[in-house]
Amino acid sequence: MKKETLIPLDQLCSNYSVEMSFFSNLNETGLIEIRKIDQMEYIHQESLDHIEKIIRIYHELELNPEGIDVVFNLLQKIEDLQEELRSVKNRLRLYEQ
């Protein structure tokens, strides 16, 4: 993986006013993936939107990483149910015509 697509973890800590341990806890719960290169820890640039959502939930709702994991699981279930509902509605339209 190219190094320019990675963001140093210490830079994220200072930008978002969170401790390094916060990211370590997120990594342990499987919410993010930390890459270690030459004793430095990085986050992939593509996961920045996901990390910003996590940090927003952390600051606004004051949840720990386990609580954030629960919120993301519930949001995923809602998305899945909405997609299933769309599919059922589309099938129903076929029968109504």
Secondary structure by P-SEA (a helix, b strand, c coil): ccccccccaaaaaaaacccaaaaaaaaaaccbbbbbcccbbbbbccaaaaaaaaaaaaaaccccaaaaaaaaaaaaaaaaaaaaaaaaaaaaaaaac
